[in-house]
Amino acid sequence: MRAPAGPAAAEVRVWDPLVRLFHWSLVAAFFTAFLAEEGETLHDMAGYVVLGLIGFRLVWGFVGPKHARFADFVPTPQRLVAYLAGLVRGRPERYLGHNPAGGVMILLLLAAVLVTAGSGWLMTTDRFWGVDWVEELHEVAAYATLALIGVHIAGVVVSSLLHRENLVRAMITGRKPALAG
């Protein structure tokens, strides 16, 4: 039996609405906090939103739909090396959900954002307010997160070009082209 023709028939749902809402809300909250003056209410509130979003994502990584679950995209070291080797050759394997490098990037971004927001929260407590190493950790983590975001965006562009698919559109619509075969 042949599959029906047309653009809708060639796409499948991958990213559920909550993953997409989390993703774009985290983008907005992180950059709001990053651009707002440290110590301002807007900066602090955006940081609390980030903490809440990370808490949600950690839970959703265990109970959400297939492609939202950590078990679906956290790779073994062998799978990551094989993917990266294919990437270096210009022929990485295509994944419907996150590819192994993308899975590692998600973990790195979640950790970096958690350290950034967590250290920011610590700075508001009586015990850690004005403690130099906490303030330094907060600043270093924020800039490390920014660097990871740059790598993430580069990875999205490279993967989109190599697989001829628009991953930004997929994170907006939740749909990607179906896997061949």
N, C-alpha and C positions, 0 to 999 in steps of 0.2 A: 504494500500500500504506500503510495506517495504522500509525502507531507504536503499540506496546502501551501500554495505560493503566497508571496506577499511579505512585507516587512514584519508584521506582527507574528506571523508563523515562524519566522526565523529567530525570534527572541524568546528568552525565558526569564522568569523572575528569579533574581538572585538575592538582592539586598532588600530586606524587609523594611517597612516604614520606620520602625524604631531605630534600626541601625543607621539609616540615613538621617533621621532627626538628630540622633546622638552625634553623628559625624559633623554635620553643619552647625549644630549648637556648640559643639566643642571648639570648632574653628572660631565662631563668633565670640565665645566667652574668653578663649585664650587671648585672642588679639585685642579684645576690649581691655583685659587686665594688663596686657603687655604695653599697650599704648597709653593707658590711664596713668596718672601720677601715683606712684607707690604711696600708700597711706591714705589715699582718697577713698571715699565710700564706694565709688564706682569700681575701683581696682579691687577692693576687698570683696564686694558683692560678686563680681565676675569670678574671682578665685573660689568663692563658695559654690557658685554654679558649676565650675570645673570639677570640684570635689564630688558634688552630687552626681554629675554626669559620669565620672569615672566609677563611682560606686555602682551606678546603674549598669554600666558596660561590663563590669566584672561579673555581676549576677547574670546579665544577658548572655555572657560568654559560656555559661553552663546550661541555661534553660531556654535560650532563644532558638529560633529555627536553625536548620542545618548550617548555612553559611555564616551565621553569627557566632557559632560555637567555636571555642578554642580548639576543640578536638578536630575540627574540620580544617583549620589553617595553621596550627602550630606544627612546623615540620620537624622531622628527625634531622640530625646533622647530615646524614647521607643524602636525604632528599634535597636539602638546601644546597649542598655542594653540587649535586647533579644539575639542579636548576641553574645555579650560577655558571657552571661550565657551559651549559647550553646558551646562556645569555652572552657569555664571552665569545662564543662561536657565532652569535647572531641568530640562533635558532632555539630560543628557550621554549620549553613546553608550555602550552596554553592551559590555563586553569579556568574553570567557570567561576569559582570563588577566588579567594586570595591565592596568589602564587606563593611559594615558600619564602621568597625574599620579602614579599608584602606581609606575610604572617609575622616574620621576625620584626619588621618595621612597626607593625601594630603593637607588639609587645614593648619595643623600645620607646615608642611614643607614649603609650599608657604609663610606663614606668617614669619617664621624664616629666610628664605632665603631673603625675601623682607627687613626685618629689618637689616639683615647683610649687604646686598648690599646697601640699602638706607643710612644706617649710614656711610658706607664706602664712598659713594658719598658725604655726608655732610662734611666729613673730608677733602675733596678736595676744598671746597668752602672757600672764604675769611672769612665768618662769623663764620664758625665752625672749621676751621683749628686750630689744637692745643688745642681744647676744651676737657678737660679731660673726662667729662661724655659721650661725643659722642664716643671717642676712647674706653672707657670702654664698652659702649653699643655694639659697633662693635665687640669687642673681645668676650664678653659674648654671643652675638647672634651667632657668628661663632661656638663656642663650643657647644652651645645648638643645633644648626643645626646638628653638627656632632653626638651628642647624639641621636637626632631624626632619623638620617640616620641609626644608629645602631639598633634602635627599628624597623624601617621600614624593614631593611634586616631580622631581626629575625622574623617579622610578615610574610614576604614573604616565608621564610623557613618553618615556622610552617604551614601556609596555604597550601603550596605546598605538604607537607607531609600528612596533614590531608585529603586533597582532591585528592591526588595522581595525581597532575598535576604540570608541570614545569612552574611556573609563570615568571621566568627569560626568558625562551624560548618564552613565550607568549608576553613579552615586546619587544622581538627582532623580532618575526615573525608577531605579531599582531593577532595570532590565539590561541584559547583555545578549549579544548574539549567541545562539545555541552552539554547543561544541559540535564540530564536524563529526560525521560518522555516527 
